[in-house]
Amino acid sequence: MHAFRSARPWFRSPLSLAIASTLACATAAPVLAQERATTAAEEAVTLDSVVVTANKRVENVRDVGASISVIGERQLENMAASSLTDYAALIPGMQVQSSGTPGLTAVSLRGISTLSSGATVATYIDEVPVGSSGIYQSAGSLMLDLLPYDISRVEVLRGPQGTLYGAGAIGGLLKYVTRAPDLVNEEFRAGVGLRSVSDGGQDWNGRVGVSLPLQEDRLGLRMSVARNGLPGYTDNAIDGRRDINDSEQIGGRAALSWDGDMVDVDLGVLHQRIDASDRAVVALEPDTYAPLGGEFEGRNWQRQPFSKELTLTSLSVNWDLGWADLVSATGWSKTKTLDQIDTTVQFGEVADLLLGLPEPGSSNVRYTFDLDKITQEFRFSSKTGGRFEWMAGVFYTKEDAQQNQVAWLGQRDGSPLPAPFDAAFGTLAVIGLPSTYEEVALFANASWRFGERFKIDAGLRQARNDQWFSQNVSEGILAPIGDAPGESTEDVFTWSLSPQFKLAEDTMLYARVATGYQPGGPNVALPGIPPSVDSSMLASYELGLKSQTADRRVQVDVSAFRIEWDDIQVASSFNGIGGLVNGGEASSEGLELASQFRATEALSLGINAAYTKARVKNDFEATVIPQGAFDVVLNTGLAGDRMPYVPTLSWAANAEYAFMTAQGLSGQVGGVLRFTGERLSDTTERQRVTAPGDPSTVLQEEVTAPLRLDSYRALDLYAGIGRERWELRAYVSNVTGEGGYSSMTPAAGALSGTLAYLAAVPIQPRMFGVELDVRF
């Protein structure tokens, strides 16, 4: 399941560790986000206009007893956001770790880090979940990074969402809400932009959208297409290439909406592709963390292209039965991913140390992931607004997935190994991992109102999943040849309870207790690795306050939480081969703040912050690997370890000023100052060599501490001016050129263990851009 790993990478992927994991080293306060019309002078829209669909019904965000952040379309435009890393800082408690290009990302909320190949944050587009629920598609490190064009808003629900959103929402939910067709007015919008990275490349973006009412008040069509170019800024010391990490995002969408007397129908098709020539990686000196070459210079002997293609078709039918609404939400998605990793440091030494050639070779590992996913949900919902509201439904999903891995070894200059070594050792491994995941779930939610002040929300979900996979090794020396199938079945129950009390008309106090789970699944057949890994289970306890003044000039949301996480799925590997185990327990506790202050009708200020203390509670369960004359006992986390990539403190402050000129032009200037505290790249790994069957007799011990990533702060500025039908915007991201790293992994030899350098992904350096949009 995990193979060929000499040092644990920040993302852990089943038998994806087979060659990647360790190889992979190789503004607004969001909860207070508000939609704004084209002109900046109209910013005074009341905060109460923000609606969310967190409980699968349209509600005012101020009335939901949960921590929800909303990033609106206007905010995304002002920041020229093109990926999750551009706006993650605006969401308290959310961390995004990039592996060097959009689409190679891991997302965590409230300290619930990705410690295995499965995701801890579920992703939805409107009513449809996307991404794999199983453990063989590296969902934890390949989170959907949707180009946010033609997106109405991004909703982020913090804390487990197991009752309504099921598998994978153990840490929270990331939901993209698309723009609906306009059934009354025609709309045409187009835009173009240019951007340039300091000491890097330049690129352009373009977009077109049209909305047509085909039958007034009944039928509407919306279509859009967008292209976004991201200029490169990292160089490669080995072959002299410059600005190698340029990438391109292309997206298209068509949506048809019917508003009937009793039945509403929404049909949509969305397609997006990410293509990256290489990835942003900088080589650092292991002891001092100083760049080995230039500030943005890496060391790769093999190219590292990445591509991801998603096609999603969705159909939503809402039937008004009078006494309730019946909703059918159907989704079909196909995802194809290619990820190639330079593994010269890890496996290049096979050429000299194992085969006896005069010098080390070069190596790469190519992963391909193919996922076909079908989802169907039926639910009955009572009408909104009564004393008692209820919802009940059934959910079904079926995934057919294939993961392929090919590890190649050649000479240092990239040519094949000399004969006869090429035929015998040029292919280190060819591994196929077909898998299926099928789940059926029943769920129910209800809300009771007692008087005008008190309400209780409750929910439950019973789910059952059946999984199958096979580990098929057809060639190579790094894994045993043959097929090893496996299967698993599990039943999971989750629930939630949330009492809410109105202290005043504009102030609500709420508590929330909720559970969530991360599906397990069948494991690889290796010594010391269990035949299957169980679901990770989590319980969250939250107390929150949502308050705003009567004139709606000041708004403050505060929440405190504690999370208990059991049976954590973690990666365990030895000599580059391993799988998943249920490690143990961890806890996360913290405080979150989101606030906004409208100083004048033109000036708004805001700040959000998160304090998070996430720790491993016990030494993770040891994996015992028999080695004949001795045993190897592995612990991949020790009591007291901090959870990976979780800063103790993070915050973002924003300011925006709207203005209007005497010539009738309106505009805005604003900025966001964001801070991310110190983080660790991993948990501690301890490897003990013991006498066979006697773990108390320790013959040798080696402890590998995680890497430390320093804190950083960055300033983003933007400005815009326009009239009713056009707007010109400019922005500068990371104005001061602040240095910092999003992720970091050791690059070490698989045979010798020699640490060559640290592979670090830098944060986006200073970038300038200008955008022009027109609307008719």
Residue pairs with C-beta under 8 A, 6 or more apart in sequence:
1 14
1 15
1 16
1 17
1 18
1 135
1 136
1 471
1 523
1 524
1 526
1 529
1 578
1 579
1 580
2 12
2 13
2 14
2 15
2 16
2 17
2 18
2 21
2 524
2 571
2 572
2 573
2 577
2 578
2 579
2 580
3 15
3 17
3 18
3 19
3 405
3 429
3 431
3 478
3 479
3 573
3 576
3 577
3 578
4 17
4 18
4 19
4 22
4 23
4 343
4 346
4 347
4 365
4 407
4 428
4 429
4 478
4 479
4 576
4 577
4 750
5 17
5 21
5 22
5 23
5 573
5 576
5 577
5 578
5 750
6 22
6 346
6 576
6 748
6 749
6 750
6 753
7 22
7 25
7 704
7 745
7 746
7 747
7 748
7 755
8 21
8 22
8 571
8 573
8 636
8 682
8 685
9 17
9 20
9 21
9 22
9 23
9 24
9 25
9 26
9 745
10 24
10 97
10 99
10 106
10 644
10 645
10 681
10 682
10 743
10 744
10 745
11 21
11 24
11 97
11 99
11 106
11 114
11 117
11 138
11 140
11 141
12 21
12 114
12 115
12 116
12 117
12 140
12 570
12 571
12 580
13 20
13 21
13 116
13 117
13 138
13 140
13 141
13 571
14 116
14 117
14 135
14 136
14 138
14 433
14 523
14 524
14 571
14 579
14 580
15 136
15 403
15 405
15 431
15 433
15 471
15 524
15 579
16 117
16 136
16 138
16 367
16 403
16 405
17 117
17 571
17 573
17 578
18 405
18 429
18 431
18 479
18 577
19 341
19 343
19 365
19 367
19 405
19 407
19 429
19 431
19 478
20 138
20 339
20 341
20 365
20 367
20 405
21 571
21 573
22 346
22 573
22 576
22 745
22 748
22 750
23 341
23 343
23 346
23 347
23 365
24 99
24 141
24 341
24 745
25 345
25 346
25 745
25 746
25 747
25 748
25 758
25 759
26 281
26 304
26 341
26 342
26 343
26 345
26 346
26 745
26 747
26 759
27 75
27 78
27 79
27 90
27 606
27 652
27 654
27 655
27 656
27 670
27 671
27 672
27 716
28 34
28 75
28 90
28 596
28 604
28 606
28 654
28 656
29 90
29 557
29 594
29 595
29 596
29 606
29 607
29 608
29 652
29 654
30 69
30 70
30 71
30 90
30 91
30 92
30 156
30 594
30 608
31 61
31 67
31 68
31 69
31 70
31 92
31 557
31 594
31 608
32 47
32 50
32 555
32 557
32 594
32 595
32 596
32 606
33 50
33 69
33 70
33 71
33 72
33 75
33 153
34 43
34 45
34 47
34 49
34 50
34 72
35 45
35 49
35 50
35 72
35 73
35 74
35 152
35 153
36 42
36 43
36 45
36 72
36 74
37 45
38 722
38 724
38 727
38 775
39 660
39 666
39 722
39 723
39 724
40 658
40 659
40 660
40 666
40 667
40 668
40 720
41 658
41 659
41 660
41 666
43 602
43 604
43 656
43 658
43 668
44 598
44 601
46 552
47 62
47 548
47 552
47 555
47 596
48 60
48 62
48 552
50 60
50 61
50 62
50 70
50 72
51 58
51 59
51 60
51 61
52 58
52 59
52 61
52 64
52 68
52 70
52 155
53 59
53 155
53 175
53 177
54 64
54 66
54 68
54 155
54 157
54 173
55 64
55 164
55 391
55 445
55 457
56 164
56 327
56 379
56 381
56 391
56 445
57 381
57 384
57 389
57 391
58 384
59 384
61 68
61 70
62 506
62 508
62 546
62 548
63 508
65 455
65 457
65 498
65 499
65 500
65 508
65 510
65 511
65 512
65 544
66 157
66 158
66 159
66 498
66 510
66 512
66 542
66 544
67 92
67 157
67 158
67 159
67 542
67 544
67 557
67 559
67 561
67 592
68 155
68 156
68 157
68 158
69 90
69 91
69 92
69 94
69 155
69 156
69 158
69 594
70 153
70 154
70 155
70 156
71 87
71 90
71 91
71 153
71 154
71 156
72 152
72 153
73 148
73 151
73 152
73 153
73 179
75 81
75 87
75 90
76 87
76 148
76 151
76 154
77 729
77 771
77 773
78 668
78 670
78 718
78 720
78 729
78 731
79 86
79 87
79 672
79 716
79 718
79 731
79 733
80 86
80 193
80 195
80 718
80 729
80 731
80 733
80 769
80 771
81 87
81 148
82 102
82 147
82 148
82 205
82 228
82 230
82 249
83 102
83 105
83 145
83 147
83 249
84 96
84 102
84 105
84 107
84 143
84 145
85 96
85 98
85 102
85 105
85 742
85 763
85 764
86 733
87 154
88 94
88 95
88 96
88 107
89 650
89 652
89 672
89 674
89 676
90 608
90 652
90 654
90 672
90 674
91 156
91 158
91 608
92 158
92 592
92 593
92 594
92 608
92 609
92 610
92 650
93 109
93 110
93 111
93 158
93 590
93 592
93 610
93 612
93 650
94 107
94 108
94 109
94 156
94 158
95 107
95 108
95 109
95 645
95 646
95 647
95 650
95 676
95 679
96 105
96 106
96 107
96 742
97 105
97 106
97 107
97 108
97 645
97 742
97 743
98 104
98 105
98 280
98 742
98 743
98 761
99 105
99 106
99 141
99 279
99 743
99 761
100 245
100 276
100 278
100 279
100 280
100 281
100 304
100 761
101 245
101 247
101 274
101 276
101 279
101 280
101 306
102 145
102 230
102 247
102 249
102 274
102 276
103 142
103 143
103 145
103 274
103 276
103 306
103 308
103 337
104 141
104 142
104 279
104 306
104 339
105 141
105 142
105 143
105 145
106 114
106 140
106 141
106 143
106 645
107 114
107 119
107 120
107 121
107 143
107 174
108 114
108 120
108 121
108 171
108 643
108 645
108 646
109 120
109 121
109 156
109 158
109 159
109 171
109 172
110 158
110 159
110 171
110 172
110 540
110 561
110 563
110 588
110 590
110 612
110 614
111 563
111 588
111 590
111 612
111 613
111 614
111 643
111 646
112 120
112 121
112 170
112 171
112 172
112 538
112 563
112 565
112 588
112 614
112 643
113 120
113 614
113 643
113 644
113 645
113 646
114 120
114 140
114 141
114 644
115 568
115 569
115 570
115 571
115 583
115 637
115 643
115 644
115 683
116 135
116 140
116 518
116 569
116 570
116 571
116 580
117 135
117 136
117 137
117 138
117 139
117 140
117 141
117 571
117 580
118 133
118 134
118 135
118 139
118 140
118 168
118 518
118 519
118 569
119 131
119 139
119 140
119 143
119 168
119 518
120 140
120 168
120 170
120 171
120 518
121 143
121 168
121 169
121 171
121 172
121 173
121 174
122 129
122 131
122 161
122 165
122 166
122 167
122 168
122 169
122 172
122 173
122 174
123 129
123 130
123 131
123 143
123 144
123 173
123 174
123 175
123 176
124 130
124 165
124 173
124 174
124 175
124 176
125 144
125 146
125 175
125 176
125 178
125 270
125 312
125 314
126 176
126 177
126 178
126 266
126 268
126 314
126 316
127 314
127 316
127 327
127 329
127 331
127 377
128 312
128 314
128 329
128 330
128 331
128 333
128 375
129 165
129 166
129 168
129 331
129 373
129 375
129 397
130 144
130 310
130 312
130 331
130 333
130 335
130 373
131 137
131 139
131 142
131 143
131 144
131 168
131 335
131 371
131 373
132 139
132 371
132 373
132 399
132 401
132 437
133 139
133 167
133 168
133 397
133 399
133 437
133 439
133 465
133 519
134 399
134 401
134 435
134 437
134 467
134 469
134 519
134 521
135 519
135 520
135 521
135 533
135 569
135 580
136 401
136 403
136 433
136 435
136 469
136 521
137 335
137 369
137 371
137 401
137 403
137 435
138 367
138 369
138 403
139 168
142 308
142 337
142 339
142 369
143 174
144 174
144 310
145 274
146 176
146 251
146 272
147 226
147 228
147 249
147 251
147 272
148 154
148 176
149 207
149 209
149 224
149 226
149 228
149 251
150 178
150 179
150 209
150 222
150 224
150 226
150 251
150 253
151 176
151 177
151 178
151 179
152 177
152 178
152 179
152 180
153 177
154 174
154 175
154 176
154 177
155 173
155 174
155 175
155 177
156 172
156 173
156 174
156 175
157 169
157 172
157 173
157 175
158 172
158 559
158 592
159 171
159 172
159 512
159 514
159 540
159 542
159 561
159 563
160 169
160 170
160 171
160 172
160 494
160 496
160 514
160 515
160 516
160 538
160 539
160 540
161 169
161 172
161 173
161 514
161 516
162 169
162 170
162 461
162 494
162 495
162 496
162 514
162 515
162 516
162 517
163 443
163 445
163 459
163 460
163 461
163 494
163 495
163 496
163 514
164 443
164 445
164 459
164 461
165 173
166 395
166 439
166 441
166 443
166 461
166 463
166 494
167 439
167 463
167 465
167 517
167 518
167 519
168 518
168 519
169 516
170 516
170 517
170 518
170 536
170 538
171 516
171 538
178 253
178 255
178 268
178 270
179 209
179 211
179 222
179 255
180 220
180 222
180 255
180 257
180 266
181 211
181 212
181 213
181 220
181 221
181 222
181 255
181 256
181 257
182 211
182 213
182 220
182 222
183 213
183 216
183 217
183 218
183 219
183 220
183 257
183 259
184 213
184 216
184 217
185 211
185 213
186 210
186 211
186 212
186 213
186 776
187 209
187 210
187 211
187 775
187 776
188 209
188 210
188 775
188 776
189 207
189 208
189 209
189 210
189 773
189 774
189 775
189 776
190 206
190 207
190 208
190 209
190 773
190 774
191 205
191 206
191 207
191 208
191 771
191 772
191 773
191 774
192 204
192 205
192 206
192 207
192 771
192 772
193 204
193 205
193 206
193 769
193 770
193 771
193 772
194 202
194 203
194 204
194 205
194 769
194 770
195 202
195 203
195 204
195 205
195 229
195 230
195 231
195 767
195 768
195 769
195 770
196 202
196 231
196 767
196 768
196 769
197 231
197 232
197 233
197 764
197 765
197 766
197 767
198 233
198 737
198 765
198 766
198 767
198 768
199 233
199 296
199 765
200 231
200 232
200 233
200 243
200 296
200 765
201 231
201 232
201 233
201 243
201 246
202 231
203 229
203 230
203 231
203 246
204 229
205 226
205 227
205 228
205 229
205 771
206 226
206 227
207 224
207 225
207 226
207 227
208 224
208 225
208 226
209 222
209 223
209 224
209 225
210 222
210 223
210 224
211 220
211 221
211 222
212 220
212 221
212 222
213 219
213 220
214 220
214 221
217 259
218 258
218 259
218 260
219 256
219 257
219 258
219 259
220 256
220 257
220 259
221 254
221 255
221 256
221 257
222 253
222 254
222 255
222 256
222 257
223 252
223 253
223 254
223 255
224 251
224 252
224 253
225 250
225 251
225 252
225 253
226 249
226 250
226 251
226 252
227 248
227 249
227 250
228 248
228 249
228 250
228 251
229 246
229 247
229 248
229 249
230 246
230 247
230 248
230 249
231 243
231 246
231 767
232 242
232 243
232 244
232 245
232 246
232 247
232 277
232 278
232 280
233 243
233 245
233 280
233 296
233 765
234 243
234 244
234 245
234 278
234 280
234 281
234 282
234 296
234 297
234 298
234 762
235 241
235 242
235 243
235 244
235 293
235 294
235 296
235 297
235 298
236 242
236 244
236 278
236 297
236 298
236 299
236 300
237 283
237 292
237 293
237 294
237 297
237 298
237 299
238 299
238 300
238 301
241 278
244 277
244 278
245 276
245 277
245 278
245 279
245 280
246 276
246 277
247 274
247 275
247 276
247 277
247 306
248 274
248 275
248 276
249 272
249 273
249 274
250 272
250 273
250 275
251 270
251 271
251 272
251 273
252 270
252 271
252 272
253 268
253 269
253 270
253 271
254 268
254 269
255 266
255 267
255 268
255 269
256 265
256 266
256 267
256 268
257 264
257 265
257 266
257 267
258 264
258 265
258 266
262 319
262 320
263 317
263 318
263 319
263 320
264 317
264 318
264 320
265 315
265 316
265 317
265 318
266 314
266 315
266 316
267 314
267 315
267 316
268 312
268 313
268 314
268 315
269 311
269 312
269 313
269 314
270 310
270 311
270 312
270 313
270 314
271 309
271 310
271 311
271 312
272 309
272 310
273 307
273 308
273 309
273 310
274 306
274 307
274 308
274 309
275 305
275 306
275 307
276 305
276 306
276 307
277 303
277 305
278 300
278 303
278 304
278 305
279 304
279 306
279 761
280 296
280 298
280 761
280 762
281 298
281 300
281 304
281 759
281 760
281 761
282 291
282 295
282 296
282 297
282 298
282 741
282 759
282 760
282 761
282 762
283 291
283 292
283 293
283 297
283 298
283 299
283 747
283 757
283 758
283 759
283 760
284 290
284 291
284 292
284 744
284 757
284 758
284 759
284 760
285 291
285 292
285 757
285 758
286 746
286 755
286 757
286 758
289 758
291 297
292 299
292 757
293 299
295 739
296 762
296 765
298 759
299 757
300 342
300 344
301 342
301 344
301 348
301 362
301 363
301 412
301 414
302 340
302 342
302 343
302 344
302 362
302 363
302 364
302 414
303 340
303 342
303 364
304 340
304 341
304 342
304 364
305 338
305 340
306 338
306 339
306 340
307 336
307 337
307 338
308 335
308 336
308 337
308 338
309 335
309 336
309 337
310 333
310 334
310 335
311 333
311 334
311 335
312 331
312 332
312 333
313 331
313 332
313 333
314 329
314 330
314 331
314 332
315 328
315 329
315 330
315 331
316 327
316 328
316 329
316 330
317 327
317 328
318 325
318 326
318 327
319 325
319 326
319 327
319 328
323 382
323 383
324 380
324 381
324 382
324 383
325 380
325 381
325 382
325 383
326 378
326 379
326 380
327 377
327 378
327 379
327 380
327 381
327 393
328 376
328 377
328 378
329 375
329 376
329 377
329 379
330 375
330 376
330 377
331 373
331 374
331 375
331 376
332 372
332 373
332 374
332 375
333 371
333 372
333 373
334 370
334 371
334 372
334 373
335 369
335 370
335 371
335 373
336 368
336 369
336 370
336 371
337 367
337 368
337 369
337 370
338 366
338 367
338 368
339 366
339 367
339 368
339 369
340 364
340 365
340 366
340 367
341 364
341 365
341 366
341 367
342 362
342 363
342 364
343 363
343 364
343 365
343 407
344 360
344 361
344 362
344 363
344 364
344 412
345 747
345 748
345 749
345 756
345 757
346 363
346 576
346 747
346 748
346 749
346 750
347 361
347 363
347 407
347 409
347 428
347 750
348 360
348 361
348 362
348 363
348 409
348 412
348 749
349 360
349 361
349 749
349 750
349 751
349 752
349 754
350 361
350 363
350 409
350 425
350 428
350 750
350 751
351 357
351 359
351 360
351 361
351 409
351 411
351 417
351 421
352 358
352 359
352 360
352 361
353 360
353 751
353 752
354 751
355 417
355 421
355 425
357 417
357 418
357 421
359 411
359 412
360 412
361 409
361 410
361 411
361 412
361 417
362 409
362 410
362 411
362 412
362 413
362 414
363 407
363 408
363 409
363 410
363 428
364 407
364 408
365 405
365 406
365 407
365 408
366 405
366 406
366 408
367 403
367 404
367 405
368 402
368 403
368 404
369 401
369 402
369 403
370 401
370 402
370 403
371 399
371 400
371 401
372 399
372 400
372 401
373 397
373 398
373 399
374 397
374 398
374 399
375 395
375 396
375 397
376 395
376 396
376 397
377 393
377 394
377 395
377 396
378 393
378 394
379 391
379 392
379 393
379 394
379 443
380 391
380 392
380 393
381 389
381 390
381 391
382 388
382 389
382 390
382 391
383 389
386 449
387 448
387 449
388 446
388 447
388 448
388 449
389 446
389 447
390 444
390 445
390 446
390 447
391 443
391 444
391 445
391 446
392 442
392 443
392 444
392 445
393 442
393 443
393 444
394 440
394 441
394 442
394 443
395 439
395 440
395 441
395 442
395 443
395 463
396 439
396 440
396 441
397 437
397 438
397 439
398 436
398 437
398 438
399 435
399 436
399 437
399 438
400 436
401 434
401 435
401 436
401 437
402 432
402 433
402 434
402 435
403 432
403 433
403 434
403 435
404 430
404 431
404 432
404 433
405 429
405 430
405 431
405 432
405 433
406 427
406 429
406 430
406 431
407 427
407 428
407 429
407 430
407 476
407 478
408 426
408 427
408 428
409 417
409 425
409 426
409 427
409 428
410 416
410 417
410 426
411 417
411 418
416 422
416 426
417 425
417 426
425 477
427 475
427 476
428 476
428 477
428 478
429 473
429 475
429 476
429 477
429 478
429 479
430 473
430 474
430 475
430 476
431 471
431 472
431 473
431 474
431 476
431 479
432 470
432 472
432 474
433 469
433 470
433 471
433 472
434 469
434 470
434 472
435 467
435 468
435 469
435 470
435 521
436 467
436 468
436 469
437 465
437 466
437 467
437 519
437 521
438 465
438 466
438 467
439 463
439 464
439 465
439 466
439 519
440 463
440 464
441 461
441 462
441 463
441 464
442 461
442 462
442 463
443 459
443 460
443 461
443 462
444 459
444 460
444 461
445 457
445 458
445 459
446 457
446 458
446 459
447 455
447 456
447 457
447 458
448 455
448 456
449 455
450 456
452 502
453 501
453 502
454 499
454 500
454 501
454 502
455 499
455 500
455 501
456 497
456 498
456 499
456 500
457 496
457 497
457 498
457 499
457 500
458 495
458 496
458 497
458 498
459 495
459 496
459 497
460 493
460 494
460 495
460 496
461 493
461 494
461 495
462 491
462 492
462 493
463 491
463 492
463 493
463 494
464 489
464 490
464 491
464 492
465 489
465 490
465 492
465 519
466 487
466 488
466 489
467 487
467 488
467 489
467 519
467 521
467 522
468 485
468 486
468 487
468 522
469 485
469 486
469 487
469 521
469 522
470 483
470 484
470 485
470 486
471 483
471 484
471 485
471 486
471 524
471 525
472 482
472 483
472 484
473 479
473 480
473 481
473 482
473 483
474 481
475 481
478 576
478 577
479 577
484 524
484 525
486 522
486 523
486 524
486 525
486 531
486 532
487 522
488 520
488 521
488 522
488 532
490 519
490 520
490 534
490 535
492 517
492 519
492 535
492 537
494 514
494 515
494 516
494 517
495 514
495 515
496 512
496 513
496 514
496 515
497 512
497 513
497 514
498 510
498 511
498 512
498 513
498 514
499 510
499 511
500 508
500 509
500 510
500 511
501 508
501 509
501 510
502 508
503 509
503 547
505 550
506 547
506 548
506 549
506 550
506 552
507 545
507 546
507 547
507 548
508 545
508 546
508 547
509 543
509 544
509 545
510 543
510 544
510 545
510 546
511 541
511 542
511 543
511 544
512 540
512 541
512 542
512 543
512 544
513 539
513 540
513 541
513 542
514 539
514 540
514 542
515 537
515 538
515 539
515 540
516 537
516 538
516 540
517 535
517 536
517 537
517 538
518 535
518 536
518 538
518 569
519 535
520 532
520 533
520 534
520 535
520 536
520 569
520 580
520 582
521 532
521 533
522 531
522 532
523 529
523 530
523 531
523 532
523 533
523 579
523 580
524 579
525 531
526 577
526 578
526 579
527 625
527 626
528 572
528 574
528 623
528 624
528 625
528 626
529 572
529 578
529 579
529 580
529 581
529 623
530 579
530 581
530 582
533 569
533 579
533 580
533 581
533 582
534 567
534 582
535 567
536 565
536 566
536 567
536 568
536 569
536 582
537 565
537 566
537 567
538 563
538 564
538 565
538 566
539 563
539 564
540 561
540 562
540 563
540 564
541 561
541 562
541 563
542 559
542 560
542 561
543 559
543 560
543 561
544 557
544 558
544 559
544 560
545 556
545 557
545 558
545 559
546 557
547 555
547 556
547 557
548 554
548 555
548 556
549 555
552 598
553 597
553 598
553 599
554 595
554 596
554 597
554 598
555 595
555 596
555 597
556 593
556 594
556 595
557 592
557 593
557 594
557 595
558 591
558 592
558 593
559 591
559 592
560 589
560 590
560 591
560 592
561 588
561 589
561 590
561 592
562 587
562 588
562 589
563 587
563 588
563 589
564 585
564 587
565 585
565 586
565 587
565 588
566 585
567 582
567 583
567 584
568 582
568 583
568 584
568 585
568 586
568 620
569 580
569 581
569 582
569 583
570 580
570 581
570 582
570 583
570 620
570 636
570 637
570 683
571 578
571 579
571 580
571 636
572 578
572 579
572 580
572 581
572 623
572 634
572 636
573 579
573 634
574 623
574 625
574 632
574 634
574 687
575 750
576 750
578 623
581 620
581 621
581 623
581 636
582 621
583 620
583 621
583 636
583 637
584 616
584 617
584 618
584 619
584 620
584 621
584 637
585 616
585 617
585 618
586 614
586 615
586 616
586 617
586 643
587 614
587 615
587 617
588 612
588 613
588 614
588 615
588 643
588 646
589 612
589 613
589 614
590 610
590 611
590 612
590 613
590 614
591 610
591 611
592 608
592 609
592 610
592 611
593 607
593 608
593 609
593 610
594 606
594 608
595 606
595 607
595 608
596 604
596 605
596 606
597 604
597 605
597 606
598 604
598 605
599 605
602 657
602 658
602 659
603 655
603 656
603 657
603 658
604 655
604 656
605 653
605 654
605 655
606 653
606 654
606 655
607 651
607 652
607 653
607 654
608 651
608 652
609 649
609 650
609 651
609 652
610 649
610 650
610 651
611 648
611 649
612 646
612 647
612 648
612 649
612 650
613 648
614 642
614 643
614 646
615 640
615 641
615 642
615 643
616 637
616 638
616 639
616 640
616 641
616 642
616 643
616 683
617 639
618 639
619 635
619 637
619 638
619 639
620 635
620 636
620 637
620 638
620 683
621 635
622 633
622 634
622 635
622 695
623 633
623 634
623 636
624 631
624 632
624 633
624 634
624 695
625 631
625 632
625 633
625 634
626 692
628 692
629 692
630 689
630 690
630 691
630 692
630 699
631 689
631 690
631 691
631 692
631 693
631 695
632 687
632 688
632 689
632 690
633 687
633 688
633 689
633 690
633 695
634 685
634 686
634 687
634 688
635 684
635 685
635 686
635 687
636 683
636 685
637 683
637 684
637 685
638 683
638 684
638 686
641 680
641 683
641 684
641 706
642 680
642 683
643 683
644 679
644 680
644 681
644 682
644 683
644 706
645 679
645 680
645 681
645 709
645 743
646 679
647 676
647 677
647 678
647 679
647 711
648 677
648 678
649 675
649 677
650 674
650 675
650 676
650 677
651 674
651 675
652 672
652 673
652 674
652 675
653 672
653 673
653 674
654 670
654 671
654 672
654 673
655 670
655 671
656 668
656 669
656 670
656 671
657 668
657 669
657 670
658 666
658 667
658 668
659 666
659 667
659 668
659 669
660 666
660 667
661 667
661 721
664 723
665 721
665 722
665 723
666 721
666 722
666 723
667 719
667 720
667 721
667 722
668 719
668 720
669 717
669 718
669 719
670 717
670 718
670 719
671 715
671 716
671 717
671 718
672 715
672 716
673 713
673 714
673 715
673 716
674 713
674 714
674 715
674 716
675 711
675 712
675 713
676 711
676 712
676 713
676 740
677 711
678 708
678 709
678 710
678 711
679 708
679 709
680 706
680 707
680 708
680 709
681 706
681 707
681 708
681 709
681 743
681 744
681 745
682 706
682 707
683 706
684 703
684 704
684 705
684 706
685 703
685 704
686 701
686 702
686 703
686 704
687 701
687 702
687 703
687 704
688 695
688 698
688 700
688 701
688 702
689 698
689 699
689 700
689 701
690 696
690 697
690 698
690 699
691 697
691 699
707 744
707 745
707 746
707 758
709 740
709 741
709 743
709 744
710 740
710 741
711 740
712 738
712 739
712 740
712 763
713 738
714 733
714 734
714 735
714 736
714 738
714 740
714 763
715 734
715 735
715 736
715 738
716 731
716 732
716 733
716 734
716 735
717 731
717 732
717 735
718 729
718 730
718 731
718 732
719 729
719 730
719 731
720 727
720 728
720 729
720 730
721 727
721 728
722 728
722 773
725 774
725 775
725 776
726 772
726 773
726 774
726 775
727 772
727 773
728 770
728 771
728 772
729 770
729 771
729 772
729 773
730 768
730 769
730 770
730 771
731 768
731 769
731 770
731 771
732 766
732 767
732 768
732 769
733 764
733 766
733 767
733 769
734 763
734 764
734 765
734 766
734 767
735 766
736 766
737 765
737 766
738 763
739 762
739 763
740 762
740 763
741 760
741 761
741 762
741 763
742 761
742 762
742 763
743 760
743 761
744 758
744 759
744 760
744 761
745 758
745 759
745 760
746 755
746 758
746 759
747 755
747 756
747 757
747 758
747 759
748 754
748 755
748 756
749 756
